[in-house]
Amino acid sequence: MPGYDVRTLDALKLELKLVELGIYRPLAPGCPLFVFADSPVCTRYGGTSCAECVLLQFVPADCHSEQIPCHHIQLNDARETVDSLYRTGTQEELEAALRNWLTATIKRVEEKRSEADVAGFEISPEKSAA
């Protein structure tokens, strides 16, 4: 997995907040907002391509050319994705899988960033002798 920048962590935290707020629940029948694709995190929202999206790093390489690549992020050990849950799951199952994936991924990203911060911090011999 590649290194993560602040934008990645911010995007994941925003998505988690959106799920917690129930923003992806349909307001009316036939009028859903689509996970990731209808989010302010989505780069297509601003007119650029998915290639610029921070979520693309979580998409399997063979799914980068899909219409909505982020819908193919594997959310759990059962290999469920947003795409598969839209087709076969309930809204509750989708939100639970998404919430769990976002929480676990945020934790991994924060740990990786913390490790990088510690690795980049060196104490000079003069300071450690003081």
Secondary structure by P-SEA (a helix, b strand, c coil): cccccaaaaaaaaaaaaaaaaccccccccccccccccccccccccccccccccccccccccccccccccccccccccccccaaaaaccccaaaaaaaaaaaaaaaaaaaaaaaaaaaaaacccccccccc
